[in-house]
Amino acid sequence: QVRLVESGGGLVQPGGSLRLSCTASGSVSGIVRMGWYRQVPGNERELVAAITRSGNTHFGDDVKGRFTISRDNAKNTVALQMNSLKPEDTAVYYCNAYVVVVTSADEVKDFDYWGQGTQVTVSS
């Protein structure tokens, strides 16, 4: 089990910046990738950004060049720096941890864990 606790979020004007942070606890040794997704009512949850343990990153097309993601493996944290925010960035943002484990029977299993979500609202 992995528990994810998010912080940050809130209300910001268009063009402003926000920083989201997420801390993982529990069985963190199996975390392969951490990242952020977002969701607005009526839409599917979409990838915002993700980063692997080795530092490889991936961004959703809508946020490339505006958002950055960083990770501290020692502290099991991931942060999302959001700059040049737009009203269309308004959503609930969820921290995600993708975990791969090998069971005692040598089976490889993977799991997705989610934080509780934090609201980001971009509005004047």
All heavy atoms as an XYZ file, in Angstrom:
937
protein
N       0.837     -1.190      0.000
C       0.000      0.000      0.000
C       0.875      1.244      0.000
O       1.909      1.293      0.671
C      -0.910      0.021      1.234
C      -1.980     -1.047      1.231
C      -3.133     -0.723      0.307
O      -3.321      0.427     -0.076
N      -3.875     -1.742     -0.074
N       0.452      2.225     -0.755
C       1.124      3.518     -0.802
C       0.092      4.594     -0.513
O      -0.992      4.593     -1.076
C       1.769      3.762     -2.177
C       2.313      5.185     -2.273
C       2.879      2.752     -2.439
N       0.458      5.496      0.381
C      -0.425      6.613      0.698
C       0.185      7.877      0.122
O       1.391      8.118      0.256
C      -0.585      6.757      2.206
C      -1.497      7.890      2.635
C      -1.820      7.804      4.121
N      -2.707      8.886      4.546
C      -2.328      9.908      5.292
N      -1.073      9.993      5.704
N      -3.200     10.845      5.635
N      -0.651      8.690     -0.505
C      -0.199      9.927     -1.134
C      -0.923     11.109     -0.500
O      -2.154     11.124     -0.430
C      -0.486      9.898     -2.638
C       0.168      8.747     -3.420
C      -0.344      8.723     -4.857
C       1.679      8.877     -3.399
N      -0.155     12.079     -0.055
C      -0.729     13.277      0.552
C      -0.291     14.480     -0.261
O       0.914     14.723     -0.431
C      -0.289     13.423      2.016
C      -0.849     14.709      2.611
C      -0.748     12.217      2.833
N      -1.271     15.222     -0.737
C      -1.014     16.381     -1.599
C      -1.109     17.677     -0.810
O      -1.821     17.759      0.192
C      -2.036     16.401     -2.741
C      -2.018     15.160     -3.607
C      -3.382     14.816     -4.151
O      -4.379     15.334     -3.604
O      -3.472     14.048     -5.120
N      -0.419     18.680     -1.307
C      -0.545     20.026     -0.763
C      -0.380     21.015     -1.907
O       0.167     20.689     -2.957
C       0.488     20.276      0.334
O       1.800     20.156     -0.183
N      -0.834     22.229     -1.665
C      -0.803     23.254     -2.699
C      -2.175     23.401     -3.321
O      -3.162     22.937     -2.780
N      -2.235     24.036     -4.448
C      -3.519     24.284     -5.082
C      -4.141     25.566     -4.552
O      -3.581     26.240     -3.696
N      -5.313     25.885     -5.094
C      -6.006     27.087     -4.669
C      -6.444     27.923     -5.853
O      -6.550     27.433     -6.980
N      -6.663     29.193     -5.586
C      -7.140     30.139     -6.605
C      -6.002     31.031     -7.060
O      -5.261     31.586     -6.229
C      -8.271     30.991     -6.021
C      -8.789     32.131     -6.891
C      -9.451     31.591     -8.160
C      -9.774     32.989     -6.086
N      -5.870     31.200     -8.364
C      -4.815     32.038     -8.916
C      -5.358     32.744    -10.157
O      -6.243     32.219    -10.845
C      -3.555     31.208     -9.254
C      -3.843     30.198    -10.350
C      -2.384     32.100     -9.624
N      -4.833     33.918    -10.434
C      -5.261     34.662    -11.613
C      -4.578     34.117    -12.865
O      -3.478     33.533    -12.781
C      -4.929     36.147    -11.451
C      -5.734     36.836    -10.380
C      -5.483     38.337    -10.360
O      -4.497     38.833    -10.892
N      -6.396     39.073     -9.738
N      -5.188     34.294    -14.010
C      -4.536     33.866    -15.262
C      -3.144     34.491    -15.390
O      -2.949     35.672    -15.084
C      -5.486     34.399    -16.334
C      -6.817     34.431    -15.672
C      -6.535     34.822    -14.247
N      -2.205     33.673    -15.823
C      -0.824     34.103    -15.931
C      -0.010     33.861    -14.678
O       1.225     34.018    -14.695
N      -0.674     33.493    -13.613
C       0.010     33.268    -12.348
C       0.625     31.875    -12.254
O       0.612     31.098    -13.218
N       1.166     31.591    -11.065
C       1.857     30.325    -10.830
C       1.344     29.672     -9.558
O       0.890     30.346     -8.627
C       3.368     30.555    -10.698
O       3.909     31.090    -11.889
N       1.438     28.360     -9.547
C       1.137     27.569     -8.358
C       2.084     26.386     -8.315
O       2.576     25.940     -9.362
C      -0.307     27.046     -8.386
C      -1.436     27.951     -7.921
C      -2.768     27.250     -8.116
C      -1.257     28.376     -6.482
N       2.294     25.875     -7.116
C       3.138     24.692     -6.943
C       2.374     23.660     -6.133
O       1.859     23.961     -5.054
C       4.436     25.060     -6.233
C       5.423     23.917     -6.078
C       6.703     24.419     -5.411
N       7.681     23.377     -5.190
C       8.574     22.998     -6.095
N       8.597     23.580     -7.287
N       9.449     22.031     -5.811
N       2.303     22.458     -6.674
C       1.694     21.334     -5.980
C       2.784     20.385     -5.510
O       3.765     20.157     -6.220
C       0.735     20.578     -6.905
C      -0.374     21.375     -7.586
C      -1.235     20.448     -8.439
C      -1.213     22.113     -6.587
N       2.580     19.834     -4.318
C       3.520     18.854     -3.788
C       2.776     17.609     -3.356
O       1.603     17.669     -2.976
C       4.281     19.439     -2.593
O       5.087     20.517     -2.985
N       3.474     16.495     -3.413
C       2.878     15.216     -3.029
C       3.946     14.376     -2.346
O       5.061     14.247     -2.861
C       2.341     14.501     -4.266
S       1.707     12.834     -3.975
N       3.580     13.809     -1.190
C       4.499     12.960     -0.448
C       3.924     11.559     -0.352
O       2.750     11.386      0.018
C       4.743     13.516      0.956
O       5.302     14.828      0.854
C       5.711     12.634      1.725
N       4.756     10.578     -0.677
C       4.343      9.183     -0.611
C       4.874      8.538      0.655
O       5.984      8.823      1.101
C       4.865      8.432     -1.833
N       4.079      7.644      1.215
C       4.505      6.862      2.369
C       3.979      5.441      2.218
O       3.103      5.166      1.406
C       4.007      7.495      3.671
O       2.594      7.539      3.693
N       4.534      4.540      3.011
C       4.142      3.138      2.920
C       5.174      2.349      2.134
O       6.372      2.538      2.296
N       4.684      1.520      1.240
C       5.569      0.647      0.454
C       6.138      1.400     -0.742
O       5.826      1.116     -1.902
C       4.805     -0.588     -0.001
O       4.305     -1.309      1.104
N       7.004      2.352     -0.461
C       7.486      3.262     -1.512
C       8.573      2.664     -2.382
O       8.874      3.188     -3.450
C       7.975      4.590     -0.898
C       6.827      5.309     -0.194
C       9.134      4.336      0.062
N       9.179      1.570     -1.949
C      10.289      1.013     -2.717
C       9.858      0.526     -4.096
O      10.674      0.415     -5.007
C      10.938     -0.132     -1.944
O      10.005     -1.178     -1.741
N       8.581      0.235     -4.255
C       8.089     -0.259     -5.537
C       7.615      0.824     -6.489
O       7.180      0.527     -7.612
N       7.727      2.080     -6.068
C       7.251      3.169     -6.921
C       8.188      3.331     -8.114
O       9.370      3.590     -7.961
C       7.154      4.493     -6.148
C       6.101      4.389     -5.046
C       6.794      5.626     -7.105
C       5.988      5.630     -4.192
N       7.634      3.178     -9.295
C       8.398      3.314    -10.529
C       8.254      4.724    -11.098
O       9.210      5.307    -11.611
C       7.918      2.278    -11.563
C       8.577      2.515    -12.922
C       8.182      0.869    -11.058
N       7.075      5.244    -10.997
C       6.783      6.553    -11.591
C       5.799      7.297    -10.709
O       4.876      6.710    -10.147
C       6.184      6.354    -12.992
C       5.940      7.635    -13.776
C       5.319      7.326    -15.128
N       3.969      6.804    -14.986
C       3.577      5.639    -15.485
N       4.430      4.870    -16.139
N       2.326      5.232    -15.330
N       5.990      8.589    -10.586
C       5.036      9.453     -9.895
C       4.627     10.571    -10.838
O       5.385     10.933    -11.748
C       5.636     10.037     -8.612
C       5.940      8.998     -7.559
S       6.498      9.721     -5.991
C       4.944     10.401     -5.379
N       3.448     11.080    -10.610
C       3.007     12.135    -11.509
C       1.726     12.787    -11.045
O       1.250     12.559     -9.924
N       1.203     13.617    -11.921
C      -0.021     14.361    -11.659
C      -0.988     14.186    -12.828
O      -0.591     14.244    -13.997
C       0.303     15.843    -11.493
C       1.126     16.123    -10.279
C       2.486     16.144    -10.183
C       0.627     16.417     -8.972
N       2.864     16.423     -8.906
C       1.750     16.598     -8.139
C      -0.648     16.557     -8.428
C       1.627     16.906     -6.786
C      -0.772     16.864     -7.087
C       0.362     17.039     -6.281
N      -2.228     14.002    -12.462
C      -3.326     13.968    -13.413
C      -4.333     15.030    -12.993
O      -4.313     15.503    -11.862
C      -4.005     12.596    -13.412
C      -3.187     11.491    -14.050
C      -2.035     11.006    -13.447
C      -3.583     10.929    -15.263
C      -1.286      9.992    -14.035
C      -2.858      9.910    -15.858
C      -1.712      9.448    -15.240
O      -0.980      8.449    -15.829
N      -5.218     15.391    -13.910
C      -6.263     16.342    -13.560
C      -7.579     15.916    -14.180
O      -7.609     15.201    -15.183
C      -5.889     17.754    -13.997
C      -5.790     17.967    -15.502
C      -5.247     19.355    -15.808
N      -5.182     19.616    -17.246
C      -4.634     20.704    -17.775
N      -4.080     21.628    -16.982
N      -4.622     20.869    -19.088
N      -8.640     16.411    -13.570
C      -9.963     16.024    -14.033
C     -10.948     17.158    -13.789
O     -10.949     17.772    -12.728
C     -10.437     14.755    -13.314
C     -11.710     14.163    -13.856
C     -12.011     12.808    -13.239
O     -11.568     12.498    -12.137
N     -12.764     11.983    -13.960
N     -11.769     17.421    -14.805
C     -12.884     18.347    -14.657
C     -14.167     17.538    -14.762
O     -14.191     16.472    -15.399
C     -12.854     19.458    -15.728
C     -11.628     20.312    -15.561
C     -12.926     18.882    -17.124
N     -15.246     17.996    -14.149
C     -16.500     17.230    -14.181
C     -16.942     16.914    -15.605
O     -16.921     17.785    -16.475
C     -17.486     18.165    -13.475
C     -16.637     18.971    -12.562
C     -15.349     19.189    -13.313
N     -17.283     15.663    -15.823
C     -17.757     15.240    -17.135
C     -16.666     14.773    -18.066
O     -16.968     14.264    -19.155
N     -15.414     14.979    -17.658
C     -14.290     14.560    -18.500
C     -13.509     13.442    -17.830
O     -13.575     13.246    -16.619
C     -13.351     15.739    -18.772
C     -13.955     16.754    -19.719
O     -15.123     16.661    -20.082
N     -13.157     17.731    -20.110
N     -12.718     12.742    -18.649
C     -11.846     11.716    -18.101
C     -10.631     12.362    -17.443
O     -10.249     13.489    -17.776
C     -11.392     10.770    -19.222
C     -12.502      9.930    -19.828
C     -11.976      8.927    -20.826
O     -10.765      8.938    -21.109
O     -12.771      8.118    -21.331
N     -10.054     11.634    -16.518
C      -8.828     12.087    -15.885
C      -7.711     12.052    -16.941
O      -7.578     11.067    -17.672
C      -8.489     11.187    -14.703
C      -7.462     11.730    -13.758
C      -7.394     10.888    -12.496
N      -8.623     10.982    -11.706
C      -8.753     10.455    -10.497
N      -7.744      9.788     -9.952
N      -9.898     10.560     -9.840
N      -6.933     13.113    -17.001
C      -5.884     13.182    -18.013
C      -4.524     13.422    -17.381
O      -4.408     14.073    -16.332
C      -6.173     14.299    -19.029
C      -6.176     15.707    -18.449
C      -6.366     16.788    -19.493
O      -6.669     16.466    -20.658
O      -6.204     17.969    -19.142
N      -3.507     12.917    -18.051
C      -2.145     13.103    -17.583
C      -1.725     14.566    -17.713
O      -1.908     15.190    -18.749
C      -1.183     12.237    -18.385
C       0.302     12.467    -18.104
C       0.683     11.945    -16.727
C       1.151     11.805    -19.186
N      -1.136     15.071    -16.644
C      -0.518     16.400    -16.696
C       0.993     16.246    -16.878
O       1.586     16.780    -17.810
C      -0.813     17.199    -15.420
C      -0.100     18.544    -15.447
C      -2.323     17.379    -15.243
N       1.616     15.500    -15.964
C       3.058     15.287    -16.037
C       3.412     14.085    -15.188
O       2.734     13.792    -14.197
C       3.827     16.519    -15.555
N       4.486     13.399    -15.573
C       4.954     12.255    -14.813
C       6.468     12.208    -14.869
O       7.084     12.741    -15.811
C       4.369     10.958    -15.369
N       7.060     11.583    -13.860
C       8.503     11.471    -13.781
C       8.866     10.110    -13.203
O       8.270      9.653    -12.227
C       9.101     12.629    -12.944
C      10.624     12.574    -12.936
C       8.528     12.640    -11.526
C      11.265     13.851    -12.376
N       9.833      9.448    -13.835
C      10.257      8.143    -13.355
C      11.308      8.298    -12.254
O      11.813      9.399    -12.000
C      10.860      7.318    -14.501
O      12.085      7.943    -14.921
C       9.899      7.235    -15.682
N      11.647      7.182    -11.655
C      12.648      7.211    -10.589
C      13.991      7.714    -11.116
O      14.743      8.373    -10.404
C      12.797      5.821     -9.984
C      13.779      5.734     -8.834
C      13.734      4.370     -8.177
N      12.513      4.189     -7.408
C      12.367      4.584     -6.138
N      13.363      5.194     -5.524
N      11.235      4.369     -5.497
N      14.257      7.434    -12.378
C      15.529      7.856    -12.975
C      15.489      9.283    -13.517
O      16.503      9.786    -14.000
C      15.928      6.905    -14.105
O      14.926      6.894    -15.109
N      14.313      9.912    -13.454
C      14.219     11.312    -13.846
C      13.650     11.579    -15.224
O      13.575     12.736    -15.651
N      13.249     10.560    -15.932
C      12.625     10.782    -17.236
C      11.235     11.381    -17.033
O      10.471     10.937    -16.181
C      12.515      9.466    -18.004
C      13.876      8.933    -18.403
O      14.754      9.695    -18.798
N      14.065      7.636    -18.300
N      10.925     12.388    -17.839
C       9.654     13.096    -17.675
C       8.773     12.971    -18.909
O       9.252     12.739    -20.028
C       9.900     14.583    -17.384
O      10.660     15.152    -18.469
C      10.651     14.767    -16.083
N       7.488     13.161    -18.672
C       6.516     13.156    -19.758
C       5.436     14.159    -19.394
O       4.992     14.203    -18.248
C       5.914     11.768    -19.951
C       4.924     11.708    -21.067
N       5.277     11.807    -22.386
C       3.567     11.584    -21.044
C       4.195     11.734    -23.139
N       3.145     11.609    -22.356
N       5.032     14.980    -20.384
C       4.043     16.024    -20.140
C       2.874     15.893    -21.110
O       3.042     15.497    -22.269
C       4.677     17.405    -20.321
C       5.719     17.732    -19.292
C       7.050     17.408    -19.523
C       5.375     18.345    -18.098
C       8.025     17.693    -18.586
C       6.338     18.631    -17.146
C       7.667     18.305    -17.389
N       1.709     16.271    -20.624
C       0.576     16.393    -21.503
C       0.795     17.544    -22.476
O       1.463     18.526    -22.140
N       0.232     17.447    -23.651
C       0.473     18.450    -24.687
C       0.047     19.847    -24.235
O       0.684     20.849    -24.597
C      -0.274     18.071    -25.963
C       0.336     16.871    -26.661
O       1.517     16.563    -26.395
O      -0.373     16.228    -27.459
N      -1.010     19.933    -23.456
C      -1.550     21.233    -23.062
C      -0.655     21.996    -22.094
O      -0.829     23.209    -21.916
C      -2.935     21.059    -22.427
C      -3.972     20.597    -23.446
O      -3.702     20.718    -24.655
O      -5.041     20.114    -23.019
N       0.276     21.319    -21.447
C       1.069     21.984    -20.418
C       2.550     22.086    -20.770
O       3.332     22.682    -20.011
C       0.917     21.268    -19.064
C      -0.563     21.154    -18.690
C       1.598     19.914    -19.062
N       2.943     21.526    -21.882
C       4.360     21.573    -22.269
C       4.841     23.015    -22.357
O       4.176     23.871    -22.921
C       4.556     20.869    -23.613
C       4.452     19.355    -23.528
C       4.646     18.711    -24.898
C       4.537     17.189    -24.803
N       4.656     16.544    -26.133
N       5.995     23.259    -21.767
C       6.577     24.591    -21.785
C       6.096     25.490    -20.670
O       6.670     26.558    -20.443
N       5.046     25.082    -19.958
C       4.510     25.891    -18.867
C       4.683     25.224    -17.505
O       4.866     25.907    -16.492
C       3.024     26.171    -19.102
C       2.732     26.938    -20.378
C       1.260     27.359    -20.456
N       0.354     26.211    -20.520
C      -0.618     25.986    -19.641
N      -0.806     26.827    -18.624
N      -1.407     24.936    -19.768
N       4.597     23.919    -17.472
C       4.699     23.172    -16.225
C       6.013     22.405    -16.175
O       6.519     21.961    -17.207
C       3.561     22.155    -16.109
C       2.183     22.746    -15.942
C       1.938     24.106    -16.084
C       1.114     21.922    -15.626
C       0.671     24.631    -15.935
C      -0.163     22.432    -15.466
C      -0.381     23.786    -15.634
N       6.543     22.259    -14.986
C       7.693     21.385    -14.774
C       7.393     20.438    -13.616
O       6.593     20.757    -12.725
C       8.966     22.188    -14.472
O       8.757     22.981    -13.299
C       9.342     23.095    -15.635
N       8.039     19.297    -13.643
C       7.856     18.302    -12.587
C       9.219     17.909    -12.047
O      10.192     17.810    -12.810
C       7.067     17.074    -13.106
C       6.702     16.140    -11.963
C       7.839     16.345    -14.213
C       5.704     15.058    -12.347
N       9.286     17.716    -10.752
C      10.535     17.315    -10.118
C      10.242     16.268     -9.052
O       9.107     16.169     -8.560
C      11.239     18.525     -9.509
O      10.412     19.139     -8.542
N      11.267     15.538     -8.695
C      11.078     14.427     -7.760
C      12.288     14.323     -6.853
O      13.427     14.493     -7.296
C      10.900     13.128     -8.545
C      10.714     11.872     -7.723
C      10.367     10.704     -8.625
N      10.278      9.462     -7.869
C       9.884      8.308     -8.374
N       9.544      8.232     -9.652
N       9.835      7.227     -7.621
N      12.038     14.047     -5.603
C      13.087     13.790     -4.623
C      12.908     12.353     -4.149
O      12.029     12.067     -3.337
C      12.986     14.786     -3.460
C      14.143     14.655     -2.497
O      14.702     13.543     -2.358
O      14.481     15.657     -1.848
N      13.722     11.462     -4.678
C      13.562     10.038     -4.343
C      13.836      9.770     -2.872
O      13.228      8.884     -2.273
C      14.481      9.189     -5.217
C      14.039      9.163     -6.668
O      12.852      9.258     -6.982
N      14.994      9.053     -7.582
N      14.748     10.518     -2.297
C      15.092     10.297     -0.890
C      13.925     10.654      0.028
O      13.734     10.021      1.073
C      16.326     11.110     -0.519
N      13.172     11.656     -0.356
C      12.046     12.103      0.461
C      10.710     11.573     -0.051
O       9.669     11.855      0.551
C      12.006     13.628      0.508
C      13.222     14.252      1.170
C      13.100     15.773      1.208
C      14.302     16.393      1.899
N      14.218     17.877      1.934
N      10.746     10.853     -1.174
C       9.522     10.303     -1.768
C       8.490     11.386     -2.054
O       7.304     11.236     -1.743
C       8.924      9.221     -0.865
C       9.868      8.062     -0.680
O      10.354      7.474     -1.646
N      10.149      7.730      0.577
N       8.968     12.462     -2.627
C       8.080     13.570     -2.967
C       8.156     13.880     -4.454
O       9.170     13.624     -5.108
C       8.427     14.835     -2.179
O       9.774     15.218     -2.488
C       8.300     14.613     -0.682
N       7.084     14.428     -4.948
C       7.044     14.917     -6.325
C       6.358     16.271     -6.292
O       5.408     16.482     -5.534
C       6.302     13.933     -7.258
C       4.848     13.764     -6.855
C       6.413     14.372     -8.708
N       6.866     17.195     -7.086
C       6.317     18.540     -7.120
C       5.984     18.933     -8.555
O       6.695     18.546     -9.492
C       7.307     19.536     -6.527
N       4.924     19.678     -8.691
C       4.510     20.185     -9.995
C       4.501     21.700     -9.927
O       3.723     22.286     -9.168
C       3.117     19.670    -10.355
C       2.581     20.095    -11.717
C       3.357     19.408    -12.836
C       1.089     19.784    -11.842
N       5.375     22.330    -10.681
C       5.417     23.786    -10.771
C       4.622     24.209    -11.992
O       4.958     23.821    -13.118
C       6.863     24.269    -10.886
C       6.996     25.781    -11.003
C       6.534     26.517     -9.766
O       6.789     26.100     -8.643
N       5.827     27.624     -9.968
N       3.585     24.986    -11.750
C       2.688     25.403    -12.822
C       2.824     26.899    -13.042
O       2.540     27.691    -12.134
C       1.246     25.044    -12.469
C       1.049     23.573    -12.144
S      -0.676     23.142    -11.821
C      -0.935     23.979    -10.259
N       3.280     27.267    -14.222
C       3.459     28.673    -14.583
C       2.543     29.045    -15.741
O       2.031     28.172    -16.446
C       4.919     28.933    -14.968
C       5.893     28.638    -13.853
O       5.603     28.874    -12.676
N       7.059     28.128    -14.207
N       2.372     30.338    -15.918
C       1.533     30.837    -17.021
C       0.183     30.134    -17.057
O      -0.282     29.673    -18.106
C       2.258     30.660    -18.366
O       3.509     31.317    -18.367
N      -0.435     30.068    -15.904
C      -1.690     29.326    -15.795
C      -2.804     29.980    -16.596
O      -2.877     31.210    -16.703
C      -2.085     29.196    -14.330
C      -1.298     28.118    -13.566
C      -1.392     28.351    -12.066
C      -1.806     26.737    -13.929
N      -3.654     29.122    -17.140
C      -4.790     29.550    -17.958
C      -6.098     29.082    -17.306
O      -6.094     28.093    -16.549
C      -4.686     28.932    -19.349
C      -3.385     29.206    -20.081
C      -3.342     28.448    -21.395
C      -2.032     28.672    -22.128
N      -1.993     27.920    -23.420
N      -7.198     29.738    -17.603
C      -8.484     29.271    -17.043
C      -8.763     27.807    -17.362
O      -9.359     27.102    -16.544
C      -9.501     30.206    -17.711
C      -8.741     31.471    -17.958
C      -7.348     31.017    -18.323
N      -8.321     27.343    -18.507
C      -8.565     25.937    -18.869
C      -7.727     24.948    -18.070
O      -7.905     23.737    -18.201
C      -8.351     25.719    -20.365
C      -7.056     26.269    -20.911
C      -7.224     27.657    -21.515
O      -7.923     28.507    -20.917
O      -6.619     27.897    -22.597
N      -6.810     25.456    -17.242
C      -6.070     24.578    -16.334
C      -6.876     24.281    -15.075
O      -6.454     23.463    -14.247
C      -4.737     25.221    -15.929
C      -3.772     25.345    -17.086
O      -3.654     24.389    -17.875
O      -3.124     26.407    -17.195
N      -8.004     24.938    -14.920
C      -8.851     24.708    -13.755
C      -9.325     23.257    -13.724
O      -9.885     22.751    -14.701
C     -10.065     25.646    -13.792
O      -9.606     26.997    -13.686
C     -11.019     25.342    -12.646
N      -9.077     22.596    -12.608
C      -9.421     21.178    -12.467
C      -9.063     20.723    -11.059
O      -8.422     21.454    -10.307
C      -8.656     20.329    -13.488
N      -9.455     19.506    -10.741
C      -8.941     18.835     -9.556
C      -7.692     18.066     -9.986
O      -7.744     17.289    -10.945
C      -9.975     17.883     -8.932
C      -9.374     17.162     -7.733
C     -11.225     18.652     -8.524
N      -6.610     18.304     -9.294
C      -5.339     17.672     -9.617
C      -5.072     16.522     -8.641
O      -5.190     16.700     -7.423
C      -4.211     18.693     -9.565
C      -4.204     19.615    -10.762
C      -5.220     20.550    -10.960
C      -3.193     19.545    -11.716
C      -5.231     21.381    -12.073
C      -3.184     20.381    -12.826
C      -4.213     21.294    -12.997
O      -4.213     22.117    -14.094
N      -4.708     15.379     -9.192
C      -4.474     14.179     -8.394
C      -3.024     13.722     -8.525
O      -2.501     13.600     -9.638
C      -5.383     13.042     -8.853
C      -6.847     13.289     -8.654
C      -7.609     13.886     -9.650
C      -7.478     12.927     -7.466
C      -8.968     14.105     -9.477
C      -8.830     13.142     -7.278
C      -9.568     13.742     -8.281
O     -10.912     13.966     -8.098
N      -2.418     13.441     -7.404
C      -1.099     12.825     -7.400
C      -1.262     11.329     -7.677
O      -2.211     10.695     -7.196
C      -0.424     13.051     -6.061
S       1.231     12.338     -5.921
N      -0.324     10.792     -8.430
C      -0.366      9.379     -8.793
C       0.976      8.721     -8.547
O       2.024      9.308     -8.788
C      -0.745      9.228    -10.268
C      -0.529      7.825    -10.797
O       0.493      7.529    -11.413
N      -1.484      6.961    -10.558
N       0.924      7.501     -8.069
C       2.131      6.680     -7.952
C       1.867      5.355     -8.650
O       0.868      4.685     -8.356
C       2.503      6.450     -6.495
N       2.738      5.012     -9.577
C       2.640      3.735    -10.287
C       3.666      2.791     -9.668
O       4.858      3.086     -9.641
C       2.908      3.932    -11.775
C       2.941      2.656    -12.573
C       1.804      1.872    -12.722
C       4.118      2.218    -13.177
C       1.842      0.701    -13.448
C       4.162      1.041    -13.902
C       3.010      0.294    -14.032
O       3.054     -0.879    -14.750
N       3.156      1.671     -9.157
C       3.974      0.762     -8.363
C       4.058     -0.604     -9.042
O       3.050     -1.124     -9.536
C       3.369      0.609     -6.948
C       4.113     -0.423     -6.141
C       3.353      1.951     -6.236
N       5.235     -1.152     -9.057
C       5.444     -2.512     -9.565
C       6.075     -3.335     -8.449
O       7.066     -2.913     -7.852
C       6.353     -2.519    -10.807
C       6.613     -3.955    -11.265
C       5.720     -1.703    -11.931
N       5.491     -4.489     -8.187
C       6.017     -5.360     -7.135
C       6.144     -6.785     -7.666
O       5.444     -7.186     -8.599
C       5.111     -5.354     -5.887
C       5.058     -3.972     -5.270
C       3.715     -5.855     -6.220
N       7.046     -7.523     -7.057
C       7.199     -8.946     -7.356
C       6.746     -9.711     -6.121
O       7.290     -9.518     -5.029
C       8.652     -9.304     -7.714
C       8.775    -10.795     -8.011
C       9.116     -8.470     -8.902
N       5.760    -10.555     -6.294
C       5.213    -11.285     -5.152
C       6.122    -12.443     -4.744
O       7.094    -12.776     -5.434
C       3.821    -11.830     -5.484
O       3.959    -12.902     -6.422
C       2.931    -10.739     -6.084
N       5.793    -13.051     -3.631
C       6.555    -14.210     -3.150
C       6.476    -15.376     -4.123
O       7.323    -16.266     -4.096
C       6.050    -14.633     -1.773
O       4.663    -14.924     -1.848
N       5.479    -15.354     -4.986
C       5.348    -16.393     -6.020
C       5.985    -15.950     -7.328
O       5.714    -16.533     -8.381
C       3.878    -16.718     -6.235
N       6.806    -14.922     -7.250
C       7.514    -14.396     -8.428
C       6.563    -13.878     -9.504
O       6.886    -13.920    -10.698
C       8.444    -15.451     -9.032
C       9.660    -15.702     -8.149
O      10.039    -14.769     -7.418
O      10.202    -16.814     -8.187
N       5.430    -13.403     -9.086
C       4.511    -12.761    -10.026
C       4.763    -11.260    -10.004
O       4.989    -10.687     -8.946
C       3.062    -13.030     -9.628
C       2.654    -14.488     -9.743
C       1.235    -14.701     -9.231
O       0.900    -14.139     -8.169
O       0.469    -15.419     -9.897
N       4.729    -10.658    -11.183
C       4.895     -9.210    -11.271
C       3.505     -8.580    -11.323
O       2.695     -8.915    -12.188
C       5.704     -8.820    -12.514
C       5.804     -7.294    -12.611
C       7.090     -9.449    -12.478
N       3.270     -7.686    -10.390
C       1.970     -7.010    -10.347
C       2.190     -5.500    -10.308
O       3.175     -5.032     -9.738
C       1.169     -7.452     -9.130
C       0.756     -8.919     -9.174
C      -0.182     -9.246     -8.031
C      -0.682    -10.690     -8.144
N      -1.653    -11.034     -7.069
N       1.268     -4.787    -10.908
C       1.386     -3.333    -10.895
C       0.105     -2.713    -10.372
O      -0.986     -3.264    -10.523
C       1.746     -2.770    -12.278
C       0.692     -3.085    -13.331
O       0.047     -4.148    -13.217
O       0.509     -2.258    -14.251
N       0.265     -1.545     -9.739
C      -0.854     -0.864     -9.102
C      -0.729      0.640     -9.343
O       0.371      1.174     -9.454
C      -0.840     -1.114     -7.588
C      -0.831     -2.553     -7.199
C       0.374     -3.241     -7.030
C      -2.017     -3.242     -6.983
C       0.395     -4.571     -6.665
C      -1.999     -4.569     -6.620
C      -0.804     -5.245     -6.463
N      -1.860      1.280     -9.368
C      -1.912      2.740     -9.376
C      -2.511      3.204     -8.053
O      -3.568      2.726     -7.633
C      -2.785      3.260    -10.520
C      -2.010      3.413    -11.813
O      -1.029      4.177    -11.819
O      -2.374      2.759    -12.800
N      -1.829      4.142     -7.417
C      -2.339      4.758     -6.201
C      -2.598      6.238     -6.464
O      -1.874      6.876     -7.248
C      -1.341      4.595     -5.050
C      -1.186      3.170     -4.590
C      -0.174      2.367     -5.101
C      -2.055      2.623     -3.646
C      -0.028      1.054     -4.683
C      -1.917      1.305     -3.227
C      -0.902      0.532     -3.760
O      -0.765     -0.773     -3.351
N      -3.608      6.774     -5.764
C      -4.027      8.155     -6.004
C      -4.135      8.931     -4.707
O      -4.512      8.376     -3.671
C      -5.389      8.168     -6.696
C      -5.376      7.487     -8.026
C      -5.683      6.190     -8.291
C      -5.006      8.074     -9.278
N      -5.533      5.926     -9.638
C      -5.116      7.064    -10.262
C      -4.595      9.347     -9.666
C      -4.833      7.299    -11.614
C      -4.320      9.575    -11.006
C      -4.430      8.565    -11.964
N      -3.820     10.212     -4.806
C      -4.074     11.109     -3.702
C      -5.536     11.500     -3.671
O      -6.330     11.098     -4.527
N      -5.886     12.333     -2.701
C      -7.286     12.709     -2.517
C      -7.733     13.789     -3.487
O      -8.927     14.024     -3.663
C      -7.521     13.171     -1.066
C      -7.054     14.578     -0.753
C      -5.556     14.677     -0.506
O      -4.818     13.694     -0.641
N      -5.094     15.857     -0.140
N      -6.786     14.438     -4.130
C      -7.102     15.491     -5.084
C      -7.055     16.868     -4.441
O      -7.401     17.037     -3.271
N      -6.604     17.846     -5.221
C      -6.564     19.229     -4.752
C      -7.073     20.141     -5.879
O      -6.722     19.957     -7.044
C      -5.136     19.630     -4.319
O      -5.152     20.945     -3.762
C      -4.143     19.576     -5.461
N      -7.906     21.083     -5.514
C      -8.538     21.947     -6.509
C      -7.595     23.061     -6.929
O      -6.994     23.743     -6.086
C      -9.823     22.554     -5.943
C     -10.525     23.531     -6.881
C     -11.158     22.844     -8.072
O     -11.805     21.813     -7.927
N     -10.977     23.426     -9.262
N      -7.481     23.248     -8.229
C      -6.773     24.388     -8.804
C      -7.784     25.174     -9.629
O      -8.407     24.625    -10.539
C      -5.592     23.934     -9.681
C      -5.005     25.130    -10.434
C      -4.526     23.261     -8.832
N      -7.932     26.455     -9.293
C      -8.867     27.314    -10.006
C      -8.116     28.516    -10.545
O      -7.448     29.230     -9.785
C     -10.005     27.785     -9.098
O     -10.695     26.651     -8.569
C     -10.986     28.659     -9.872
N      -8.203     28.716    -11.851
C      -7.546     29.848    -12.503
C      -8.634     30.785    -12.997
O      -9.371     30.470    -13.932
C      -6.657     29.385    -13.676
C      -5.898     30.584    -14.254
C      -5.696     28.297    -13.224
N      -8.733     31.928    -12.346
C      -9.816     32.850    -12.660
C      -9.457     34.251    -12.203
O      -8.753     34.429    -11.206
C     -11.110     32.403    -11.971
O     -12.139     33.349    -12.165
N      -9.947     35.234    -12.936
C      -9.732     36.616    -12.533
C     -10.906     37.108    -11.690
O     -10.922     38.260    -11.257
C      -9.542     37.499    -13.772
O     -10.642     37.354    -14.649
